[in-house]
């Protein structure tokens, strides 16, 4: 196994992890900004107001995107096993 192949595998793994996590983190960030604006406008400083909506929206986003996430993870796993199989032979 050469250095180029290891770098390619790690690059694909990190890119896939970034691609999978970006929508979930983006939705959580947007909801957090909206809640912060709402709290600043209404002067409500309740701590649960920040956590509960973000947790619910993040969970719904994960549930909604789960088939796509699983498809991405399966495809990179198959590619890695194919590369490992060709390296062994």
C-alpha positions as CSV (number, residue, x, y, z in Angstrom):
1,X,0.0,0.0,0.0
2,X,1.6,3.2,-1.1
3,X,1.3,6.6,0.4
4,X,-0.8,7.9,-2.5
5,X,-3.5,5.3,-1.9
6,X,-3.5,6.0,1.9
7,X,-3.9,9.7,1.2
8,X,-6.6,9.1,-1.3
9,X,-8.6,6.8,1.1
10,X,-8.2,9.3,4.0
11,X,-9.2,12.2,1.6
12,X,-12.4,10.3,0.6
13,X,-13.2,9.4,4.2
14,X,-12.9,13.0,5.4
15,X,-14.8,14.4,2.5
16,X,-17.6,12.0,3.0
17,X,-17.8,12.7,6.7
18,X,-17.8,16.4,6.0
19,X,-20.5,16.0,3.3
20,X,-22.7,13.9,5.7
21,X,-22.3,16.3,8.6
22,X,-22.6,19.6,6.8
23,X,-26.4,19.6,6.3
24,X,-27.1,18.7,9.9
25,X,-24.7,21.3,11.3
26,X,-26.0,23.9,8.9
27,X,-29.6,23.4,9.9
28,X,-28.6,23.6,13.6
29,X,-26.6,26.8,13.0
30,X,-29.5,28.4,11.2
31,X,-32.0,27.5,13.9
32,X,-29.6,28.8,16.5
33,X,-29.3,32.1,14.8
34,X,-33.1,32.5,14.5
35,X,-33.5,31.6,18.2
36,X,-30.8,34.1,19.2
37,X,-32.5,36.9,17.2
38,X,-35.8,36.0,18.8
39,X,-34.3,36.1,22.2
40,X,-32.7,39.4,21.6
41,X,-35.9,40.9,20.2
42,X,-38.1,39.7,23.1
43,X,-35.5,39.8,25.9
44,X,-36.4,36.2,26.9
45,X,-33.3,34.6,28.3
46,X,-34.7,31.1,29.0
47,X,-31.9,28.4,28.5
48,X,-34.2,25.7,27.4
49,X,-35.4,27.9,24.6
50,X,-32.1,27.5,22.9
51,X,-31.6,23.8,23.4
52,X,-35.0,22.2,22.8
53,X,-35.7,23.6,19.3
54,X,-32.2,22.9,18.1
55,X,-32.3,19.3,19.4
56,X,-35.7,18.7,17.8
57,X,-34.8,20.2,14.4
58,X,-31.5,18.4,14.4
59,X,-33.2,15.1,15.1
60,X,-35.8,15.7,12.4
61,X,-33.0,16.6,9.9
62,X,-31.1,13.4,10.8
63,X,-34.3,11.3,10.4
64,X,-35.1,13.0,7.1
65,X,-31.6,12.7,5.7
66,X,-30.8,9.2,7.1
67,X,-31.4,7.3,3.8
68,X,-29.0,9.6,2.0
69,X,-26.4,9.4,4.8
70,X,-26.6,5.6,4.8
71,X,-26.2,5.5,1.0
72,X,-23.1,7.7,1.2
73,X,-21.6,5.6,4.0
74,X,-22.3,2.3,2.1
75,X,-20.8,3.6,-1.1
76,X,-17.5,4.7,0.6
77,X,-17.3,1.4,2.5
78,X,-17.7,-0.5,-0.7
79,X,-15.0,1.6,-2.4
80,X,-12.6,1.1,0.6
81,X,-13.2,-2.7,0.6
82,X,-12.6,-2.7,-3.2
83,X,-9.3,-0.8,-2.8
84,X,-8.3,-3.1,0.1
85,X,-9.2,-6.2,-1.9
86,X,-7.1,-5.1,-4.9
87,X,-4.2,-4.3,-2.6
88,X,-4.2,-7.7,-1.0
89,X,-4.3,-9.6,-4.3
